[in-house]
Amino acid sequence: MGTAGSLAEADWEAHRPAVFGAAYRILGSVAEAEDVAQDVWLRANAADLTDVRDLRAWLVTLAARTSYNVLKSARVRRESYVGHWLPEPLLTGPDAAAQVLVDESVGTAMLVVMEALSPAERVALVLHDVFDFPFDRIAEVLGSTSVASRKLASRARARIADVKEQPRASKTETERVLKAFKAAADAGDMAELVELLHPEAVYVADGGGKVTAARRPVLGAERVARLAVRQIELRRPTAFRIVEVNGWPALATYDNGELVWLDTVEIANGRITEFRRLANPEKLGHI
């Protein structure tokens, strides 16, 4: 129980998914979002909340302001990142340790595109389109004006429009294709792999310089198929399972109990258009 004017534990548990959700969408990192949520919890506990009328909005505002500062400093690190950057996966569904807010804005494809936005654009988009914040409140977070914040959100929305407009395969279809791709790669069945891949399929990998991974996108069904077979031949992983990350099925591959790859895909007309392999152990540790 909280004291008068302080944050009650029940209130925090009710609003924590929104706090974490705002931070994760802005940062694309589970670890950084957890740090932000902890910071918000500590600062809210030390604050007098007697006059706060909308506690959820107050907490999300604090999370967004903190995340904005973190993201501005993180941009320098990401610009020097080794190879392709992919967002840190967020466990959802039955495997999730805690309740999280899941919608299209937390999808892997969306977070990849959002990485190209400026920190201010990302904050404006998340606060307005996900949390329905008015632009004058967003301006307070960004130290800007309502008009400028509206323009930032509009510009960001235009840049992610292609992802939002693309039809997405069902979860059932996605899981089926992932399992079929895994089986074909294990069997070295090039013909089946090429059939599962769109002719202009794109493969991207994130090893973060920690493990071997393609540092540039691999284009074309045959090249992606050859790479998939080659990686299986080199590593010979021992097990796999389907998990739900960022609201959608993903393929988790293990080698002697260690998670070594997490694969997510985009599918159109039953064929993979984009294949993403996360291999950076620093981003897989929490799964």
Salt bridges, closest charged atoms under 4 A:
GLU32 OE2 - ARG77 NH2 2.89
GLU32 OE1 - ARG78 NH2 3.52
GLU34 OE1 - ARG16 NH2 2.46
ASP39 OD2 - ARG43 NH1 3.19
GLU88 OE2 - HIS286 ND1 3.32
ASP95 OD1 - ARG241 NH2 3.53
ASP103 OD1 - ARG25 NH2 3.22
GLU104 OE2 - LYS164 NZ 2.34
GLU115 OE2 - ARG75 NH1 3.87
GLU115 OE1 - ARG78 NH1 2.74
GLU115 OE1 - ARG122 NH1 3.06
GLU121 OE2 - ARG155 NE 2.67
GLU121 OE1 - ARG159 NH1 3.37
ASP129 OD1 - HIS128 ND1 2.90
ASP129 OD2 - ARG157 NE 2.89
GLU173 OE1 - ARG176 NE 3.17
GLU175 OE2 - LYS179 NZ 3.10
ASP186 OD1 - LYS182 NZ 3.43
ASP206 OD2 - LYS283 NZ 2.65
GLU222 OE1 - ARG226 NH1 3.95
GLU233 OE1 - ARG230 NH1 3.89
GLU244 OE1 - LYS171 NZ 3.91
ASP255 OD2 - ARG235 NE 3.14
ASP263 OD1 - ARG277 NE 2.76
GLU266 OE2 - ARG168 NH2 3.61
GLU266 OE2 - ARG276 NH2 2.75
GLU274 OE2 - ARG276 NH1 3.70
GLU282 OE2 - LYS210 NZ 3.38
